[in-house]
Amino acid sequence: MAAKELAAYVHDQLRSLDGVRSRPMMGGYVFYCQDRIFGGIYGPGMLIKNVPAARAAMPDAEELPPYRGGKPMLECTLLDDSEAFCRMVEEMLPQLPPPKPKKPKEKRP
């Protein structure tokens, strides 16, 4: 499945959650929930940040780097189970770093 099609499928699976969005980045997609990055689509497929809630929900998930030299993430094994996928993302939120504050744009004269 191509990255764009997989991104559409992930959005469909997470449709019951508020604040889910994605952003195309370097041939893949980064996924956010309530402005916190929880995973993304990279070369290996849909990968999830390796936090305790994700590890508990997917104990047998393989750790894969999203790109060469990247911090290993968990291969998403819940893609086809919308309810379990949504529950995992909700449980991950308190374990994810808050969004970085946006820098104000400099005004041009």
N, C-alpha and C positions, 0 to 999 in steps of 0.2 A: 504494500500500500504506500502510495506517495505521501510525502510529508503533509501536503495541503489536505488530502483526503483523510489522513489520520487525525489531523487537527480538527477537522469538522466532526469526525466521529467522537473524539474526546469531548468536544463542546456538547454534543448531543447527549453523551453519557452523563455529563455533569450539569445538565440543564436545570435540575432542581435546586442547585446551589446559587445563592446570590453572589455577585461580584466576581464571577469567573470570566477571565479574558485571556487572550493570547496575543503575542506580538511576534511577527516574523523576525528571525535573526539568523544570519549566516547559514541559510539553507534549511533551517529548522524553525522551531517555534518555542518560545518561552511561555509557560503558563503561570498565571497569577490567580489567586483567590483573595479578595479583600486587599489587593495591592501587595500581597506577599507571594514571592516566587515559591511554588511547590514542586515544579518539575518542568519538563520540556521534551520536545521531540528533537532528537539528535540522530546521528547515523545509525546507532543500534535500535532506535525506536523510541517509545515513550519511556522516559526515565523519571524517577521520583526522588526527591531529596531524601537522603538517608538520615531520618530522624526516628526516635523511638516509636512513634505512632505508626509510621510507615513500615518499620521493621516488624512490629507486632501484627499488623494487618497482612503482611506478605513475608512470613518467616522464611520461605524457601526462595525468595527472589535473589537473582544473581546480581552481584555488584559489577557494574560496567562503567568505564570512564565515558563521559559524554563526548569527549574529543581527546586527542593526544595530550597527555599531561594534565587533564582535568581531574578534579576530585571525583572518586567513584560515586555513582548514584545507583539506585535500585531499579532493576527492570520491572516495569509495571505488569503485574500478573492479574490485576483486577479490571482490566479494560472492558471486559464483556459482562461484568456484574455492576451495573450502574449504582445500585443501592450500597454495596460494599465500597465501591470507589468513592462515592460522595461522603460516606461515613469516615473513611480514612482521611480524605482531604480536610474535613471539618476537625477531626482530632489532631491533625498536623498543625493547624493554624497557630495555637499558642506556642508551639515548639519552633516556629520559623522566625527568623529575624524580621523586625519591623522594616517597612520601606524606608529607604534613605531619603532625607529631606531634599527637596528640589532646590537647586541653587537659583537665586533670582537672576533673571536675564539683565545684562547690562544695557542701559539705554544708550543709543547712539545719538550723537549731536546732530 
